Amino acid sequence: MQMTKVGDNALDQLRDALRQAALPCDDVGEPGRQFYRFEADGKWVAFGGLEGAAPDMLLRSVVVSDARRGEGLGNAVLLALEQCAASQGALRLHLLTQGAAGFFSANGYERFDRQTAPAAISQTVQFKQLCPASASYLRKTLGV
Ligand SMILES: CC(C)(COP(=O)(O)OP(=O)(O)OC[C@H]1O[C@@H](n2cnc3c(N)ncnc32)[C@H](O)[C@@H]1OP(=O)(O)O)[C@@H](O)C(=O)NCCC(=O)NCCS
């Protein structure tokens, strides 16, 4: 699986993938976000993104294509994004999810009260507007 940064020319493909998975996509073209495309045999199999800056970054937009779920790609994408965040100095990753809390818990993320998120995270568009208040908030300390 090859990982490449999503440039402006691939933003529409990213939006389509997120829309199909019912994930927020309205703000992907705004500054301060970085998205990655994962491909195999020339076709995209997953996307994932990071938002903000170290030490606390938002992990977002993790989606594996319908046809390739359940093969371990999600785990691989998560690991790649964590390494990418750590290489930028991130100490913690934060996320909101509605349907995949179990997936993230199995990968070392812990559920916390949304009110405990640091300001850099609670001020993101996802926290303020895009994700419904019913979404679970999870976070992970990297490198422990
Ligand atoms: C969540 C998602 C990324 C997982 O990708 P995947 O490639 O199917 O995951 P993997 O094959 O690597 O599965 C890893 C483990 O997580 C489990 N898992 C996968 N999706 C899960 C979910 N939604 N809830 C709970 N556990 C889940 C798998 O059963 C597997 O467990 P195992 O190792 O004990 O067999 C994928 O289902 C997806 O794209 N969902 C829609 C978008 C989404 O909700 N993204 C998260 C919010 S940003």
The ligand as an SDF file (V2000), in Angstrom:
LIG
                    3D

 48 50  0  0  0  0  0  0  0  0999 V2000
  -13.3870    2.0910   10.5630 C   0  0  0  0  0  0  0  0  0  0  0  0
  -12.6790    1.5980    9.2930 C   0  0  0  0  0  0  0  0  0  0  0  0
  -11.6550    2.6530    8.8870 C   0  0  0  0  0  0  0  0  0  0  0  0
  -11.9650    0.2930    9.6170 C   0  0  0  0  0  0  0  0  0  0  0  0
  -11.2260   -0.1200    8.4740 O   0  0  0  0  0  0  0  0  0  0  0  0
  -10.9450   -1.6800    8.1600 P   0  0  0  0  0  0  0  0  0  0  0  0
   -9.8970   -1.7330    7.1170 O   0  0  0  0  0  0  0  0  0  0  0  0
  -12.2250   -2.3820    7.9110 O   0  0  0  0  0  0  0  0  0  0  0  0
  -10.3450   -2.1540    9.5630 O   0  0  0  0  0  0  0  0  0  0  0  0
   -9.3800   -3.3800    9.8150 P   0  0  0  0  0  0  0  0  0  0  0  0
   -9.6430   -4.4670    8.8290 O   0  0  0  0  0  0  0  0  0  0  0  0
   -7.9650   -2.8720    9.9060 O   0  0  0  0  0  0  0  0  0  0  0  0
   -9.9280   -3.8470   11.2320 O   0  0  0  0  0  0  0  0  0  0  0  0
   -9.1770   -3.7490   12.3830 C   0  0  0  0  0  0  0  0  0  0  0  0
   -9.9950   -4.2260   13.5680 C   0  0  0  0  0  0  0  0  0  0  0  0
  -11.0240   -3.2610   13.8670 O   0  0  0  0  0  0  0  0  0  0  0  0
  -12.3110   -3.8850   13.8390 C   0  0  0  0  0  0  0  0  0  0  0  0
  -13.2830   -2.9230   13.2770 N   0  0  0  0  0  0  0  0  0  0  0  0
  -13.3140   -2.4860   12.0130 C   0  0  0  0  0  0  0  0  0  0  0  0
  -14.2990   -1.5690   11.8730 N   0  0  0  0  0  0  0  0  0  0  0  0
  -14.8870   -1.4490   13.0860 C   0  0  0  0  0  0  0  0  0  0  0  0
  -15.9500   -0.6420   13.5910 C   0  0  0  0  0  0  0  0  0  0  0  0
  -16.6370    0.2280   12.8120 N   0  0  0  0  0  0  0  0  0  0  0  0
  -16.2670   -0.7640   14.9060 N   0  0  0  0  0  0  0  0  0  0  0  0
  -15.5960   -1.6270   15.7100 C   0  0  0  0  0  0  0  0  0  0  0  0
  -14.5580   -2.4120   15.2870 N   0  0  0  0  0  0  0  0  0  0  0  0
  -14.2220   -2.3150   13.9970 C   0  0  0  0  0  0  0  0  0  0  0  0
  -12.1290   -5.0980   12.9580 C   0  0  0  0  0  0  0  0  0  0  0  0
  -13.0780   -6.0880   13.2700 O   0  0  0  0  0  0  0  0  0  0  0  0
  -10.7150   -5.5440   13.2920 C   0  0  0  0  0  0  0  0  0  0  0  0
  -10.6930   -6.2840   14.4950 O   0  0  0  0  0  0  0  0  0  0  0  0
   -9.7730   -7.5880   14.6330 P   0  0  0  0  0  0  0  0  0  0  0  0
   -8.3530   -7.0790   14.4420 O   0  0  0  0  0  0  0  0  0  0  0  0
  -10.0680   -8.0620   16.0100 O   0  0  0  0  0  0  0  0  0  0  0  0
  -10.2010   -8.4920   13.5290 O   0  0  0  0  0  0  0  0  0  0  0  0
  -13.6700    1.3180    8.1440 C   0  0  0  0  0  0  0  0  0  0  0  0
  -14.6840    0.4420    8.5940 O   0  0  0  0  0  0  0  0  0  0  0  0
  -14.3410    2.5640    7.5670 C   0  0  0  0  0  0  0  0  0  0  0  0
  -13.8330    3.1490    6.6080 O   0  0  0  0  0  0  0  0  0  0  0  0
  -15.5120    2.9820    8.1540 N   0  0  0  0  0  0  0  0  0  0  0  0
  -16.2640    4.1390    7.6870 C   0  0  0  0  0  0  0  0  0  0  0  0
  -15.6080    5.4450    8.0290 C   0  0  0  0  0  0  0  0  0  0  0  0
  -15.3980    5.6570    9.5330 C   0  0  0  0  0  0  0  0  0  0  0  0
  -16.2710    5.4210   10.3470 O   0  0  0  0  0  0  0  0  0  0  0  0
  -14.1790    6.1600    9.8880 N   0  0  0  0  0  0  0  0  0  0  0  0
  -13.8100    6.4430   11.2570 C   0  0  0  0  0  0  0  0  0  0  0  0
  -14.0990    7.8450   11.6810 C   0  0  0  0  0  0  0  0  0  0  0  0
  -12.8040    8.9890   11.2320 S   0  0  0  0  0  0  0  0  0  0  0  0
  1  2  1  0
  2  3  1  0
  2  4  1  0
  2 36  1  0
  4  5  1  0
  5  6  1  0
  6  7  2  0
  6  8  1  0
  6  9  1  0
  9 10  1  0
 10 11  2  0
 10 12  1  0
 10 13  1  0
 13 14  1  0
 14 15  1  0
 15 16  1  0
 15 30  1  0
 16 17  1  0
 17 18  1  0
 17 28  1  0
 18 19  1  0
 18 27  1  0
 19 20  2  0
 20 21  1  0
 21 22  1  0
 21 27  2  0
 22 23  1  0
 22 24  2  0
 24 25  1  0
 25 26  2  0
 26 27  1  0
 28 29  1  0
 28 30  1  0
 30 31  1  0
 31 32  1  0
 32 33  2  0
 32 34  1  0
 32 35  1  0
 36 37  1  0
 36 38  1  0
 38 39  2  0
 38 40  1  0
 40 41  1  0
 41 42  1  0
 42 43  1  0
 43 44  2  0
 43 45  1  0
 45 46  1  0
 46 47  1  0
 47 48  1  0
M  END
$$$$
